[in-house]
Amino acid sequence: MGPPAGQGPLDFHWQFRRKPVSYTGMSKVVVVRHAGHAGQKSLSQQQYSILLTVGLRALSGSLDIKAAFRQYFPFRHGGQAGVIGVKANCLARALNSTPVALADAFAELCVRAGLAENNLVIWDRTSHELQKAGFTLNASSFGRRCMGTDANGIGYSGDFHSFGEVDSLVSRILTDMVDFNLNLPVLKDHSIAGLSAGLKNMYGAIHNPNKYHGDNCSPFCAQVSNLEPIRLKNRLTIIDAIRVQYEGGPGFMEKYLAYYNGLIMSADPVAADAIGLEILERLRKVHGQPTLEQSGRPVRYLAQAQAIGLGVADRQRIDLQVIGVDDTGQQVPAELW
């Protein structure tokens, strides 16, 4: 069930094993907002493709989309790219999960950058949830792969990974099958954690997430994402904030949906979540909801993530760029609100 011979993680770990990142300066976050479609229920693959291309160029500083892509998912000498995982969030099934159109747009970008389609693995904790969210399962050696950790022959790591109070088995998709990972969550409210975005999405990579929901998931959200396989493999976070559920999550409640029409992109998982939290709190205020702190769901785990060196939560240390884009790819003026 692993990658094709000669293209698997064992061939790449020696070269692409990530060195510890020191977040002592500024972290860059790009928010790309789709212009002209306020209230649109969803975006097409083509619209997502435009947002991803513009955002990745801005984040990387390179107009060459292949060069931009390879900053986060590097190719080795000879042009081979390893295996890229895409961690979706499918808890809300088709109602408010990672959009298939967004995953398809990223897959298209991967192929444009030179990745063999079979070296892309879209995954989540269960195959059933992926199917219910609209994804097509595929564990073959042809075409883009898509599977849950519960698929035959996958499962969790044989060894526990630990940090702080967290001690967990990690999905073998992440530990054994992929060289890099894109974290592709949806921005929404969470009834316990307050914020569900990138760090919370990685609960879907461990075997015992039920153990780590006390105290508003603090410090557990930070510690789960600091488990070695997660920290080393995650190279980029792209948070879907097209439709943001600002209350009543993580299950779906349509009456609390707001159409923000944006993607949040960063190589710093904490900074991406920090901007996501700012957007979520703003939408709560606009729609007459109390702050998460006032609701008894303070989001403390971002500061804890910064304290352990996982990324930057301090807004003063986040270099934020907000870009508006229309259907032609033309950039238009845009602000965070």
Secondary structure as GFF3:
##gff-version 3
##sequence-region A 1 337
A	DSSP	three_ten_helix	9	11	.	.	.	ID=ss1
A	DSSP	alpha_helix	13	16	.	.	.	ID=ss2
A	DSSP	beta_strand	27	34	.	.	.	ID=ss3
A	DSSP	alpha_helix	45	60	.	.	.	ID=ss4
A	DSSP	alpha_helix	65	72	.	.	.	ID=ss5
A	DSSP	beta_strand	84	87	.	.	.	ID=ss6
A	DSSP	alpha_helix	100	112	.	.	.	ID=ss7
A	DSSP	three_ten_helix	117	119	.	.	.	ID=ss8
A	DSSP	beta_strand	120	124	.	.	.	ID=ss9
A	DSSP	alpha_helix	127	132	.	.	.	ID=ss10
A	DSSP	beta_strand	145	148	.	.	.	ID=ss11
A	DSSP	beta_strand	161	163	.	.	.	ID=ss12
A	DSSP	beta_strand	166	168	.	.	.	ID=ss13
A	DSSP	alpha_helix	172	172	.	.	.	ID=ss14
A	DSSP	pi_helix	173	177	.	.	.	ID=ss15
A	DSSP	beta_strand	180	183	.	.	.	ID=ss16
A	DSSP	beta_strand	186	190	.	.	.	ID=ss17
A	DSSP	beta_strand	194	196	.	.	.	ID=ss18
A	DSSP	alpha_helix	198	201	.	.	.	ID=ss19
A	DSSP	three_ten_helix	202	205	.	.	.	ID=ss20
A	DSSP	three_ten_helix	209	212	.	.	.	ID=ss21
A	DSSP	three_ten_helix	214	217	.	.	.	ID=ss22
A	DSSP	alpha_helix	220	225	.	.	.	ID=ss23
A	DSSP	alpha_helix	228	233	.	.	.	ID=ss24
A	DSSP	beta_strand	234	245	.	.	.	ID=ss25
A	DSSP	three_ten_helix	254	256	.	.	.	ID=ss26
A	DSSP	beta_strand	257	266	.	.	.	ID=ss27
A	DSSP	alpha_helix	269	286	.	.	.	ID=ss28
A	DSSP	alpha_helix	301	307	.	.	.	ID=ss29
A	DSSP	three_ten_helix	315	317	.	.	.	ID=ss30
A	DSSP	beta_strand	318	325	.	.	.	ID=ss31
A	DSSP	beta_strand	331	332	.	.	.	ID=ss32
###
